[in-house]
């Protein structure tokens, strides 16, 4: 996965590491590790949240409204979270950054 133009933090995401996710405003992407090629990550979702930890916890819950994402989050597949905290960014900058992430990662959910 190439992230040279996006300054991010990556987390191997599971129920044990969710407490390491900060409760801050962020743009984020959820990835799946391929069974066939463990070096390949597939983007499943790109979003923005005022509280990243709460958003990720919602994705893990049965109340997740995006059905494809809900099935992915409850699956046994390895999940990775990449995020960028949005301290001091204006709404227009955030919207442009989200579009950049969507074009870069091409999420399928």
JOWO-V762933 format. One record per pair of residues at least 4 apart in sequence whose ideal C-beta (glycine too) atoms are under 6 Angstrom apart, sorted by the first residue. I is the first residue (numbers start at 1). J is the second residue. If there is no record, write none. Layout:
i:j
I:J
I:J
//
This chain:
i:j
1:41
3:8
8:82
8:84
9:83
10:82
11:17
11:81
13:79
13:80
13:81
21:52
21:53
21:56
22:52
23:51
23:53
24:52
24:85
25:50
25:86
26:52
26:83
26:85
26:86
27:48
27:84
27:97
27:98
27:101
28:83
29:43
29:46
29:82
29:105
30:44
30:45
31:41
31:43
31:80
32:42
32:44
32:77
33:41
33:78
34:40
43:105
43:107
44:72
44:107
44:109
45:69
45:107
45:109
46:101
46:102
46:105
46:107
48:98
49:55
52:83
59:64
59:73
60:73
64:69
64:70
66:109
68:109
69:109
86:94
89:93
89:94
101:105
//
